[in-house]
């Protein structure tokens, strides 16, 4: 369970922003989304290769 202590003189908005940042770093939401649907390991590998190829193509287009 995440705890965020509001410091003296700190606004609630700032404390909420810190809490949201901590929550995002725990990757809870990402894990929930991944567990909604099973993907085979071979599919995952194929997707990572496709993403890497796309990223490389994009970076090369920026250099030119």
PyMOL Python script that loads the backbone (N, CA, C, O; Angstrom):
from pymol import cmd

cmd.read_pdbstr("""\
ATOM      1  N   UNK A   1       0.840  -1.171   0.000  1.00  0.00           N
ATOM      2  CA  UNK A   1       0.000   0.000   0.000  1.00  0.00           C
ATOM      3  C   UNK A   1       0.892   1.242   0.000  1.00  0.00           C
ATOM      4  O   UNK A   1       1.838   1.352   0.780  1.00  0.00           O
ATOM      5  N   UNK A   2       0.568   2.154  -0.880  1.00  0.00           N
ATOM      6  CA  UNK A   2       1.345   3.377  -0.989  1.00  0.00           C
ATOM      7  C   UNK A   2       0.895   4.393   0.050  1.00  0.00           C
ATOM      8  O   UNK A   2      -0.297   4.567   0.302  1.00  0.00           O
ATOM      9  N   UNK A   3       1.854   5.042   0.632  1.00  0.00           N
ATOM     10  CA  UNK A   3       1.552   6.104   1.586  1.00  0.00           C
ATOM     11  C   UNK A   3       2.259   7.366   1.137  1.00  0.00           C
ATOM     12  O   UNK A   3       3.433   7.342   0.768  1.00  0.00           O
ATOM     13  N   UNK A   4       1.536   8.456   1.173  1.00  0.00           N
ATOM     14  CA  UNK A   4       2.112   9.746   0.835  1.00  0.00           C
ATOM     15  C   UNK A   4       1.811  10.695   1.976  1.00  0.00           C
ATOM     16  O   UNK A   4       0.650  10.997   2.252  1.00  0.00           O
ATOM     17  N   UNK A   5       2.835  11.155   2.625  1.00  0.00           N
ATOM     18  CA  UNK A   5       2.679  12.069   3.750  1.00  0.00           C
ATOM     19  C   UNK A   5       2.697  13.490   3.203  1.00  0.00           C
ATOM     20  O   UNK A   5       3.631  13.893   2.508  1.00  0.00           O
ATOM     21  N   UNK A   6       1.660  14.234   3.526  1.00  0.00           N
ATOM     22  CA  UNK A   6       1.569  15.618   3.084  1.00  0.00           C
ATOM     23  C   UNK A   6       2.432  16.455   4.013  1.00  0.00           C
ATOM     24  O   UNK A   6       2.216  16.492   5.224  1.00  0.00           O
ATOM     25  N   UNK A   7       3.410  17.121   3.426  1.00  0.00           N
ATOM     26  CA  UNK A   7       4.327  17.938   4.212  1.00  0.00           C
ATOM     27  C   UNK A   7       3.644  19.233   4.641  1.00  0.00           C
ATOM     28  O   UNK A   7       2.660  19.670   4.043  1.00  0.00           O
ATOM     29  N   UNK A   8       4.181  19.815   5.665  1.00  0.00           N
ATOM     30  CA  UNK A   8       3.601  21.050   6.189  1.00  0.00           C
ATOM     31  C   UNK A   8       3.735  22.168   5.158  1.00  0.00           C
ATOM     32  O   UNK A   8       4.826  22.426   4.649  1.00  0.00           O
ATOM     33  N   UNK A   9       2.630  22.822   4.858  1.00  0.00           N
ATOM     34  CA  UNK A   9       2.635  23.904   3.896  1.00  0.00           C
ATOM     35  C   UNK A   9       2.539  23.441   2.447  1.00  0.00           C
ATOM     36  O   UNK A   9       2.557  24.267   1.534  1.00  0.00           O
ATOM     37  N   UNK A  10       2.437  22.141   2.227  1.00  0.00           N
ATOM     38  CA  UNK A  10       2.354  21.602   0.864  1.00  0.00           C
ATOM     39  C   UNK A  10       0.891  21.525   0.434  1.00  0.00           C
ATOM     40  O   UNK A  10       0.024  21.162   1.229  1.00  0.00           O
ATOM     41  N   UNK A  11       0.624  21.863  -0.809  1.00  0.00           N
ATOM     42  CA  UNK A  11      -0.751  21.819  -1.292  1.00  0.00           C
ATOM     43  C   UNK A  11      -1.172  20.373  -1.559  1.00  0.00           C
ATOM     44  O   UNK A  11      -0.339  19.497  -1.795  1.00  0.00           O
ATOM     45  N   UNK A  12      -2.462  20.152  -1.516  1.00  0.00           N
ATOM     46  CA  UNK A  12      -3.001  18.819  -1.756  1.00  0.00           C
ATOM     47  C   UNK A  12      -2.711  18.385  -3.204  1.00  0.00           C
ATOM     48  O   UNK A  12      -2.436  17.213  -3.461  1.00  0.00           O
ATOM     49  N   UNK A  13      -2.775  19.328  -4.134  1.00  0.00           N
ATOM     50  CA  UNK A  13      -2.519  19.000  -5.537  1.00  0.00           C
ATOM     51  C   UNK A  13      -1.108  18.461  -5.728  1.00  0.00           C
ATOM     52  O   UNK A  13      -0.888  17.512  -6.481  1.00  0.00           O
ATOM     53  N   UNK A  14      -0.160  19.077  -5.040  1.00  0.00           N
ATOM     54  CA  UNK A  14       1.242  18.643  -5.144  1.00  0.00           C
ATOM     55  C   UNK A  14       1.412  17.241  -4.552  1.00  0.00           C
ATOM     56  O   UNK A  14       2.103  16.397  -5.123  1.00  0.00           O
ATOM     57  N   UNK A  15       0.775  17.001  -3.402  1.00  0.00           N
ATOM     58  CA  UNK A  15       0.864  15.685  -2.768  1.00  0.00           C
ATOM     59  C   UNK A  15       0.194  14.632  -3.646  1.00  0.00           C
ATOM     60  O   UNK A  15       0.690  13.510  -3.751  1.00  0.00           O
ATOM     61  N   UNK A  16      -0.916  14.977  -4.271  1.00  0.00           N
ATOM     62  CA  UNK A  16      -1.604  14.055  -5.155  1.00  0.00           C
ATOM     63  C   UNK A  16      -0.749  13.720  -6.366  1.00  0.00           C
ATOM     64  O   UNK A  16      -0.738  12.583  -6.837  1.00  0.00           O
ATOM     65  N   UNK A  17      -0.039  14.715  -6.861  1.00  0.00           N
ATOM     66  CA  UNK A  17       0.862  14.507  -7.995  1.00  0.00           C
ATOM     67  C   UNK A  17       1.985  13.533  -7.612  1.00  0.00           C
ATOM     68  O   UNK A  17       2.352  12.662  -8.400  1.00  0.00           O
ATOM     69  N   UNK A  18       2.521  13.687  -6.403  1.00  0.00           N
ATOM     70  CA  UNK A  18       3.564  12.763  -5.927  1.00  0.00           C
ATOM     71  C   UNK A  18       3.017  11.349  -5.805  1.00  0.00           C
ATOM     72  O   UNK A  18       3.685  10.381  -6.167  1.00  0.00           O
ATOM     73  N   UNK A  19       1.789  11.238  -5.290  1.00  0.00           N
ATOM     74  CA  UNK A  19       1.162   9.922  -5.136  1.00  0.00           C
ATOM     75  C   UNK A  19       0.977   9.261  -6.495  1.00  0.00           C
ATOM     76  O   UNK A  19       1.278   8.078  -6.657  1.00  0.00           O
ATOM     77  N   UNK A  20       0.487  10.013  -7.467  1.00  0.00           N
ATOM     78  CA  UNK A  20       0.265   9.460  -8.801  1.00  0.00           C
ATOM     79  C   UNK A  20       1.576   8.993  -9.427  1.00  0.00           C
ATOM     80  O   UNK A  20       1.613   7.964 -10.102  1.00  0.00           O
ATOM     81  N   UNK A  21       2.648   9.746  -9.206  1.00  0.00           N
ATOM     82  CA  UNK A  21       3.958   9.373  -9.734  1.00  0.00           C
ATOM     83  C   UNK A  21       4.443   8.071  -9.097  1.00  0.00           C
ATOM     84  O   UNK A  21       4.965   7.193  -9.784  1.00  0.00           O
ATOM     85  N   UNK A  22       4.268   7.952  -7.782  1.00  0.00           N
ATOM     86  CA  UNK A  22       4.652   6.715  -7.086  1.00  0.00           C
ATOM     87  C   UNK A  22       3.854   5.536  -7.615  1.00  0.00           C
ATOM     88  O   UNK A  22       4.404   4.459  -7.843  1.00  0.00           O
ATOM     89  N   UNK A  23       2.551   5.741  -7.811  1.00  0.00           N
ATOM     90  CA  UNK A  23       1.669   4.681  -8.283  1.00  0.00           C
ATOM     91  C   UNK A  23       2.081   4.227  -9.679  1.00  0.00           C
ATOM     92  O   UNK A  23       2.078   3.032  -9.975  1.00  0.00           O
ATOM     93  N   UNK A  24       2.428   5.169 -10.524  1.00  0.00           N
ATOM     94  CA  UNK A  24       2.821   4.834 -11.889  1.00  0.00           C
ATOM     95  C   UNK A  24       4.115   4.026 -11.898  1.00  0.00           C
ATOM     96  O   UNK A  24       4.285   3.132 -12.727  1.00  0.00           O
ATOM     97  N   UNK A  25       5.022   4.338 -10.984  1.00  0.00           N
ATOM     98  CA  UNK A  25       6.297   3.626 -10.921  1.00  0.00           C
ATOM     99  C   UNK A  25       6.135   2.178 -10.464  1.00  0.00           C
ATOM    100  O   UNK A  25       6.980   1.339 -10.776  1.00  0.00           O
ATOM    101  N   UNK A  26       5.068   1.874  -9.733  1.00  0.00           N
ATOM    102  CA  UNK A  26       4.854   0.499  -9.283  1.00  0.00           C
ATOM    103  C   UNK A  26       4.368  -0.400 -10.406  1.00  0.00           C
ATOM    104  O   UNK A  26       4.418  -1.623 -10.274  1.00  0.00           O
ATOM    105  N   UNK A  27       3.893   0.179 -11.520  1.00  0.00           N
ATOM    106  CA  UNK A  27       3.439  -0.532 -12.714  1.00  0.00           C
ATOM    107  C   UNK A  27       2.269  -1.471 -12.430  1.00  0.00           C
ATOM    108  O   UNK A  27       2.132  -2.497 -13.097  1.00  0.00           O
ATOM    109  N   UNK A  28       1.436  -1.144 -11.467  1.00  0.00           N
ATOM    110  CA  UNK A  28       0.271  -1.954 -11.131  1.00  0.00           C
ATOM    111  C   UNK A  28      -0.729  -1.953 -12.275  1.00  0.00           C
ATOM    112  O   UNK A  28      -1.234  -3.005 -12.667  1.00  0.00           O
ATOM    113  N   UNK A  29      -1.011  -0.783 -12.805  1.00  0.00           N
ATOM    114  CA  UNK A  29      -1.982  -0.650 -13.878  1.00  0.00           C
ATOM    115  C   UNK A  29      -1.516  -1.376 -15.137  1.00  0.00           C
ATOM    116  O   UNK A  29      -2.319  -2.009 -15.822  1.00  0.00           O
ATOM    117  N   UNK A  30      -0.238  -1.288 -15.442  1.00  0.00           N
ATOM    118  CA  UNK A  30       0.318  -1.962 -16.616  1.00  0.00           C
ATOM    119  C   UNK A  30       0.175  -3.474 -16.476  1.00  0.00           C
ATOM    120  O   UNK A  30      -0.176  -4.159 -17.436  1.00  0.00           O
ATOM    121  N   UNK A  31       0.444  -3.986 -15.293  1.00  0.00           N
ATOM    122  CA  UNK A  31       0.332  -5.423 -15.063  1.00  0.00           C
ATOM    123  C   UNK A  31      -1.117  -5.888 -15.203  1.00  0.00           C
ATOM    124  O   UNK A  31      -1.372  -6.953 -15.765  1.00  0.00           O
ATOM    125  N   UNK A  32      -2.062  -5.105 -14.698  1.00  0.00           N
ATOM    126  CA  UNK A  32      -3.474  -5.457 -14.835  1.00  0.00           C
ATOM    127  C   UNK A  32      -3.881  -5.535 -16.304  1.00  0.00           C
ATOM    128  O   UNK A  32      -4.597  -6.453 -16.705  1.00  0.00           O
ATOM    129  N   UNK A  33      -3.433  -4.592 -17.089  1.00  0.00           N
ATOM    130  CA  UNK A  33      -3.766  -4.598 -18.515  1.00  0.00           C
ATOM    131  C   UNK A  33      -3.158  -5.805 -19.221  1.00  0.00           C
ATOM    132  O   UNK A  33      -3.785  -6.391 -20.102  1.00  0.00           O
ATOM    133  N   UNK A  34      -1.940  -6.176 -18.837  1.00  0.00           N
ATOM    134  CA  UNK A  34      -1.294  -7.328 -19.463  1.00  0.00           C
ATOM    135  C   UNK A  34      -2.006  -8.624 -19.111  1.00  0.00           C
ATOM    136  O   UNK A  34      -2.051  -9.541 -19.931  1.00  0.00           O
ATOM    137  N   UNK A  35      -2.549  -8.717 -17.934  1.00  0.00           N
ATOM    138  CA  UNK A  35      -3.203  -9.949 -17.498  1.00  0.00           C
ATOM    139  C   UNK A  35      -4.613 -10.114 -18.063  1.00  0.00           C
ATOM    140  O   UNK A  35      -5.204 -11.184 -17.920  1.00  0.00           O
ATOM    141  N   UNK A  36      -5.154  -9.100 -18.688  1.00  0.00           N
ATOM    142  CA  UNK A  36      -6.499  -9.199 -19.240  1.00  0.00           C
ATOM    143  C   UNK A  36      -6.552 -10.191 -20.394  1.00  0.00           C
ATOM    144  O   UNK A  36      -7.580 -10.829 -20.617  1.00  0.00           O
ATOM    145  N   UNK A  37      -5.458 -10.323 -21.124  1.00  0.00           N
ATOM    146  CA  UNK A  37      -5.445 -11.210 -22.275  1.00  0.00           C
ATOM    147  C   UNK A  37      -4.087 -11.898 -22.342  1.00  0.00           C
ATOM    148  O   UNK A  37      -3.045 -11.259 -22.202  1.00  0.00           O
ATOM    149  N   UNK A  38      -4.115 -13.212 -22.559  1.00  0.00           N
ATOM    150  CA  UNK A  38      -2.888 -13.985 -22.641  1.00  0.00           C
ATOM    151  C   UNK A  38      -2.296 -13.876 -24.035  1.00  0.00           C
ATOM    152  O   UNK A  38      -3.000 -14.040 -25.031  1.00  0.00           O
ATOM    153  N   UNK A  39      -1.009 -13.601 -24.103  1.00  0.00           N
ATOM    154  CA  UNK A  39      -0.312 -13.617 -25.387  1.00  0.00           C
ATOM    155  C   UNK A  39       0.784 -14.666 -25.321  1.00  0.00           C
ATOM    156  O   UNK A  39       1.508 -14.778 -24.332  1.00  0.00           O
ATOM    157  N   UNK A  40       0.884 -15.420 -26.385  1.00  0.00           N
ATOM    158  CA  UNK A  40       1.885 -16.478 -26.426  1.00  0.00           C
ATOM    159  C   UNK A  40       3.276 -15.856 -26.469  1.00  0.00           C
ATOM    160  O   UNK A  40       3.450 -14.754 -26.988  1.00  0.00           O
ATOM    161  N   UNK A  41       4.269 -16.562 -25.922  1.00  0.00           N
ATOM    162  CA  UNK A  41       5.633 -16.031 -25.932  1.00  0.00           C
ATOM    163  C   UNK A  41       6.149 -15.713 -27.341  1.00  0.00           C
ATOM    164  O   UNK A  41       6.866 -14.733 -27.541  1.00  0.00           O
ATOM    165  N   UNK A  42       5.779 -16.546 -28.303  1.00  0.00           N
ATOM    166  CA  UNK A  42       6.223 -16.289 -29.675  1.00  0.00           C
ATOM    167  C   UNK A  42       5.617 -14.996 -30.209  1.00  0.00           C
ATOM    168  O   UNK A  42       6.272 -14.254 -30.941  1.00  0.00           O
ATOM    169  N   UNK A  43       4.363 -14.727 -29.841  1.00  0.00           N
ATOM    170  CA  UNK A  43       3.715 -13.481 -30.250  1.00  0.00           C
ATOM    171  C   UNK A  43       4.401 -12.277 -29.620  1.00  0.00           C
ATOM    172  O   UNK A  43       4.595 -11.251 -30.272  1.00  0.00           O
ATOM    173  N   UNK A  44       4.766 -12.408 -28.348  1.00  0.00           N
ATOM    174  CA  UNK A  44       5.458 -11.312 -27.658  1.00  0.00           C
ATOM    175  C   UNK A  44       6.784 -11.001 -28.334  1.00  0.00           C
ATOM    176  O   UNK A  44       7.129  -9.836 -28.534  1.00  0.00           O
ATOM    177  N   UNK A  45       7.531 -12.054 -28.689  1.00  0.00           N
ATOM    178  CA  UNK A  45       8.811 -11.852 -29.358  1.00  0.00           C
ATOM    179  C   UNK A  45       8.616 -11.160 -30.702  1.00  0.00           C
ATOM    180  O   UNK A  45       9.374 -10.260 -31.062  1.00  0.00           O
ATOM    181  N   UNK A  46       7.600 -11.583 -31.435  1.00  0.00           N
ATOM    182  CA  UNK A  46       7.323 -10.977 -32.738  1.00  0.00           C
ATOM    183  C   UNK A  46       6.966  -9.504 -32.581  1.00  0.00           C
ATOM    184  O   UNK A  46       7.418  -8.668 -33.363  1.00  0.00           O
ATOM    185  N   UNK A  47       6.157  -9.184 -31.575  1.00  0.00           N
ATOM    186  CA  UNK A  47       5.778  -7.793 -31.344  1.00  0.00           C
ATOM    187  C   UNK A  47       6.973  -6.937 -30.967  1.00  0.00           C
ATOM    188  O   UNK A  47       7.096  -5.802 -31.428  1.00  0.00           O
ATOM    189  N   UNK A  48       7.859  -7.475 -30.127  1.00  0.00           N
ATOM    190  CA  UNK A  48       9.045  -6.700 -29.736  1.00  0.00           C
ATOM    191  C   UNK A  48       9.954  -6.456 -30.940  1.00  0.00           C
ATOM    192  O   UNK A  48      10.539  -5.381 -31.067  1.00  0.00           O
ATOM    193  N   UNK A  49      10.076  -7.457 -31.832  1.00  0.00           N
ATOM    194  CA  UNK A  49      10.883  -7.277 -33.040  1.00  0.00           C
ATOM    195  C   UNK A  49      10.265  -6.218 -33.944  1.00  0.00           C
ATOM    196  O   UNK A  49      10.978  -5.395 -34.518  1.00  0.00           O
ATOM    197  N   UNK A  50       8.942  -6.238 -34.072  1.00  0.00           N
ATOM    198  CA  UNK A  50       8.265  -5.249 -34.905  1.00  0.00           C
ATOM    199  C   UNK A  50       8.442  -3.846 -34.337  1.00  0.00           C
ATOM    200  O   UNK A  50       8.668  -2.894 -35.083  1.00  0.00           O
ATOM    201  N   UNK A  51       8.338  -3.721 -33.020  1.00  0.00           N
ATOM    202  CA  UNK A  51       8.517  -2.418 -32.386  1.00  0.00           C
ATOM    203  C   UNK A  51       9.933  -1.905 -32.587  1.00  0.00           C
ATOM    204  O   UNK A  51      10.141  -0.723 -32.858  1.00  0.00           O
ATOM    205  N   UNK A  52      10.915  -2.807 -32.452  1.00  0.00           N
ATOM    206  CA  UNK A  52      12.309  -2.414 -32.627  1.00  0.00           C
ATOM    207  C   UNK A  52      12.571  -1.973 -34.065  1.00  0.00           C
ATOM    208  O   UNK A  52      13.285  -0.997 -34.297  1.00  0.00           O
ATOM    209  N   UNK A  53      11.994  -2.692 -35.033  1.00  0.00           N
ATOM    210  CA  UNK A  53      12.178  -2.326 -36.439  1.00  0.00           C
ATOM    211  C   UNK A  53      11.541  -0.975 -36.721  1.00  0.00           C
ATOM    212  O   UNK A  53      12.118  -0.151 -37.431  1.00  0.00           O
ATOM    213  N   UNK A  54      10.369  -0.746 -36.177  1.00  0.00           N
ATOM    214  CA  UNK A  54       9.682   0.527 -36.377  1.00  0.00           C
ATOM    215  C   UNK A  54      10.491   1.673 -35.770  1.00  0.00           C
ATOM    216  O   UNK A  54      10.649   2.732 -36.376  1.00  0.00           O
ATOM    217  N   UNK A  55      10.996   1.434 -34.561  1.00  0.00           N
ATOM    218  CA  UNK A  55      11.771   2.462 -33.863  1.00  0.00           C
ATOM    219  C   UNK A  55      13.037   2.808 -34.644  1.00  0.00           C
ATOM    220  O   UNK A  55      13.395   3.977 -34.781  1.00  0.00           O
ATOM    221  N   UNK A  56      13.710   1.773 -35.153  1.00  0.00           N
ATOM    222  CA  UNK A  56      14.929   1.992 -35.919  1.00  0.00           C
ATOM    223  C   UNK A  56      14.632   2.772 -37.201  1.00  0.00           C
ATOM    224  O   UNK A  56      15.373   3.685 -37.564  1.00  0.00           O
ATOM    225  N   UNK A  57      13.556   2.411 -37.877  1.00  0.00           N
ATOM    226  CA  UNK A  57      13.164   3.105 -39.109  1.00  0.00           C
ATOM    227  C   UNK A  57      12.830   4.561 -38.813  1.00  0.00           C
ATOM    228  O   UNK A  57      13.190   5.453 -39.582  1.00  0.00           O
ATOM    229  N   UNK A  58      12.148   4.799 -37.713  1.00  0.00           N
ATOM    230  CA  UNK A  58      11.769   6.156 -37.314  1.00  0.00           C
ATOM    231  C   UNK A  58      13.001   6.997 -37.001  1.00  0.00           C
ATOM    232  O   UNK A  58      13.097   8.146 -37.433  1.00  0.00           O
ATOM    233  N   UNK A  59      13.943   6.430 -36.253  1.00  0.00           N
ATOM    234  CA  UNK A  59      15.149   7.167 -35.894  1.00  0.00           C
ATOM    235  C   UNK A  59      16.004   7.470 -37.119  1.00  0.00           C
ATOM    236  O   UNK A  59      16.614   8.535 -37.205  1.00  0.00           O
ATOM    237  N   UNK A  60      16.048   6.532 -38.070  1.00  0.00           N
ATOM    238  CA  UNK A  60      16.811   6.765 -39.299  1.00  0.00           C
ATOM    239  C   UNK A  60      16.188   7.888 -40.114  1.00  0.00           C
ATOM    240  O   UNK A  60      16.891   8.688 -40.731  1.00  0.00           O
ATOM    241  N   UNK A  61      14.854   7.938 -40.110  1.00  0.00           N
ATOM    242  CA  UNK A  61      14.168   9.009 -40.879  1.00  0.00           C
ATOM    243  C   UNK A  61      14.443  10.370 -40.252  1.00  0.00           C
ATOM    244  O   UNK A  61      14.491  11.378 -40.957  1.00  0.00           O
ATOM    245  N   UNK A  62      14.626  10.411 -38.932  1.00  0.00           N
ATOM    246  CA  UNK A  62      14.929  11.672 -38.262  1.00  0.00           C
ATOM    247  C   UNK A  62      16.333  12.153 -38.583  1.00  0.00           C
ATOM    248  O   UNK A  62      16.575  13.355 -38.687  1.00  0.00           O
ATOM    249  N   UNK A  63      17.263  11.211 -38.740  1.00  0.00           N
ATOM    250  CA  UNK A  63      18.648  11.568 -39.038  1.00  0.00           C
ATOM    251  C   UNK A  63      18.782  12.165 -40.437  1.00  0.00           C
ATOM    252  O   UNK A  63      19.619  13.037 -40.669  1.00  0.00           O
ATOM    253  N   UNK A  64      17.968  11.701 -41.351  1.00  0.00           N
ATOM    254  CA  UNK A  64      18.091  12.165 -42.753  1.00  0.00           C
ATOM    255  C   UNK A  64      17.500  13.505 -42.973  1.00  0.00           C
ATOM    256  O   UNK A  64      17.530  14.017 -44.092  1.00  0.00           O
TER     257      UNK A  64
END
""", "prot")
cmd.dss("prot")
cmd.show_as("cartoon", "prot")
cmd.util.cbc("prot")
cmd.orient("prot")
